[in-house]
Amino acid sequence: MLFYLTGTFSAQLFANYGWAKPIRQFFLSGWGMDALYDSLMMRPFKAITKLNKNDVVDGLYLGIVWLSRRLHRMVSASQTGRVRWYASSMALGTVVIIAIGWLS
């Protein structure tokens, strides 16, 4: 306390010593928590995401999308608007169903 009353002790002078500068910078940088968080959490997480960018789950959903588009193209090709085609397809389907039931 005597140092403060007499003015012989200066915090600024103390902070400018060679050995105190790294300590001062450490405290001013948030005790290195950002660097610690980056090295312990973010870098491993980013590495894992780079390894897993083409994961199986996305492949499954892309396969479902591909299959639904193919089935849509097949079904939409049969929708020509011709009533005779629809009637003959229903008649042929009925005959196939009756034949399956009769042969079973």
Secondary structure, 3 states (H helix, E strand, C coil): CHHHHHCCCCHHHHHCCCCHHHHHHHHHCCCCHHHHHHHHHHHHHHHHHHHCCCCHHHHHHHHHHHHHHHHHHHHHHHCCCCHHHHHHHHHHHHHHHHHHHHHC
